[in-house]
Amino acid sequence: MTPADMLASLFPAGHAVRIGEDGLIAGSGTLPDGPPGGQEAVVIGVARRAALGVEGALALSGHVLAALEKDGQGPVLVLVDSDSQRMSRRDELLGLNEFLAHLAKCLVLADLRGRPTVGLLYGHTAAGAFIATALATRVLVALPGAEPAVMDLPSMARVTKLPLEVLQEKAKSTPVFAPGLDNLARTGAVLETWDPAAPLAEQFRALLARGLPERDTRAVLGQERGGRPKAAEIAARVQELALRHG
């Protein structure tokens, strides 16, 4: 599904979303009539597998903040088909990590202000760009064929100093070691996969009508799906101990 087809399916009532030459997505789209439709959704994201650098992170952050200054409670939709963060000396020296963190915080702020934040992964994404966009939303959905990787196995091997063969073997049974949509869904990071043959607008509206979870449920989903059997239990235990001794 091309970005143009996807936007048309998401916003049959019309949209003003533009994809720049740099691959940045920004604009708004009208949700279908009927609760919670009839609202303007803020749309940002990355297309054409572009790397997210300092300027891109700042531009997307500015679009979210500008939307928050206006009235409205429409959702914020983050469309993602990116490379990783831009791997340049210049961006690193300028503090790219802080710019990516700023973008993630803007999405969290939108969520706290009552604007549901939804990530839609329709292509590739990896590393810091993935974390600052799709994983910074309240929930993440995907289209079949999406190719997420928090960190690819060769990079993971360099960081952990474990042989690539060892990680490849672990990836067969442990989803947190393995890239790919199915593995990410098993860890609970992806809430659901949408059907591209059906109108995306209706699937989007149905998600909003059900109501997004009031807290982060990804660890619980990961436990239920067998991809992260211990995360929810450990997090609950840490919280219990912190409250007891706080």
Secondary structure, DSSP 8 states (H G I E B T S, - for coil): --HHHHHHHH-TT-B--EE-TTSEEEEEEE--SSTT-SSEEEEEEEEEEEEE-HHHHHHHHHHHHHHHTSS----EEEEEEEEEE---HHHHHTTHHHHHHHHHHHHHHHHHTT--EEEEE-SEEEHHHHHHTGGGSSEEEE-TT-EEESS-HHHHHHHH---HHHHHHHHTT-GGG--SHHHHHHTTS--EE--TTS-HHHHHHHHHHH---SS--HHHHHHHTTS-TTHHHHHHHHHHHHHHH-
